[in-house]
Amino acid sequence: MESHDLGLPRYEVKMVCAEIYLPDVRSWVRWHPDAFAEAYPPRRVNNLYFDTYEADCVSDNLVGVSERAKVRLRWYGTDHSAVRGMLELKHKLNQVGWKERCPVPETLDLTTISWAELRQCLVGYAEGILSVWLAHADQPVLINSYTREYYESADRQVRLTVDSDQVVYAQVTYTAPNLLSRSVVESQIVIEVKAGVALHRRVSNVLSSFPLRTERHSKYVSGVLDSLSFL
């Protein structure tokens, strides 16, 4: 992988329901006409979100700005003392999303590092527009973690993920990563269907077999609204 990776745009649509329906969701996926099968073993996904002092990324989402972006550090697994992460700038234009990514080759111990040390480290590895964004939105706001299940249609044209068991840690009032004091958040499942931009009709057909409505949803924004009293 190159040090600066630009992901292909994808058409992305989400559905949300209460976590008690997880067995039903798995059944809907298993018996779907597009014959979805597991594409990758489930794993724990972790994100550290950065924003401006004014929470511009949150505000853009809430007022419905069609073109927006957010900066995050993403890593996998449950060991926060040996993190090999990826710095990402997630772009969104209506229902089309794409990412710009820079790997962070340094192993990070989020249980001991300070925010000042972490910012200095990430700035050193950020390139291009990621570097500009990280300088602008440099405030650690939220860490979330959830279990992601990965599925793919039989023809490998459509991907589907199921996210559950989310936990959220507010970061605004801390000088180092808070991984102990959880915020109280609503227990939800987020189902996302993704395909190439040209396959948006195909995505609509996939969605029609689910007894759920599609909706705009951001785990970051939901976590902020649930956990940060200043908003």
Phi, psi and omega in degrees: 000137176291160183295330178238113188245127176255113181284155179288145177296145178226147172276123189231128179227140185242152170229147183228140175209170180293149185293339179296344181266013181303316177300322178294317180300315179297323178293318178299320179292316184297322184258017181293143179302336179275007173053057177292138177227158180299127181260340184199144180299147177302149178208164180273125180254133180235140179224135169250117183261137175251150178210178175278170175302327182272005181056049183298323181295321176295313182299317180301320179293316185292326181271358174082030175300127187288326179246116184213172181207162176209152183253136178210157168255124181245140174211169186236154177100185185248357181267104181272001179265354179217069187269126169249099191255174176233124176276126186231142167247109183266116178266148176219127174233100189055245182256014177255129181233149174205162185233147164247132189228144172229123177291149174252098187290343181281137175281126185252138174255097183285354178274348182231339185286150175268164177296321180299317179293319181293317178300316180300319179296311184294321178300325180293335181257342182292141180231155173057224183295333176298320179296319179296314182294320181293329176289329181277313181250082189249011182263119176291121187248320190205141166244130171233160183213139180204163176267128181246131173255139186244129179228158180217141179293162184301327179270003175065023180267335185235134176250150180220133177237148177235118181251130181215175177055051181279138170236150186228138177233115176289145186237350192301321186266012185249150177265354178214163182305128175268109179239017183242319185266102182280148172273153176274117182231160179290135179281110184226156169253136175244120178254128180234131177251131188224141176200171176302153185303323182290348184258028184296327177293323178297318178300318179300321178294320177298315182295330184295343180271358177259137179277042181227154176271147173281154180201157172287131180208134175233120177298324179297308182296317178299319179295320178296313182296326180284330193245341186251113187287345183283348180269000000 
